[in-house]
Amino acid sequence: MAVDLSVLERKSALYILLTVRDNPGLTKTQLMRLEEGNERTKFVRINELIECGLIDSKQGDGQWNSTKLYLTPQGQEIAESIYKISKVLETIDAGHRDVGTEDGNKASD
């Protein structure tokens, strides 16, 4: 079954995917409160990622409000790829900051 990855283009999707990758078992509520931003947008995005099969939700500890989030195998694969890409981009960015004069300071224009 093919996954519609257009959900990853939407606001907060990559943040949510990588946060669940780094914090398996995080609840929806915890995730929505981690950073500033519209909680409603995050809530909708979490549900979209669940619907497209990248995140799995499991009821935790019998409490109605403790839905725990985990990456599916497909979600894990995508999150790992995104993480690797972000590390390459950080390396490139750091290299560009060091380009310029011999002492590592950028030359003025």
Buried (B, 14 or more C-beta within 10 A) or exposed (E): EEBEEEBBEBEBBBBBBBBBBEBEEBBBEBBBEBEEEEEEBBBBBBEBBBEBBBBBBEEEEEEEEBBBBBBBEBBBEBBEEBBEEEEEEEEEEEEEEEEEEEEEEEEEE
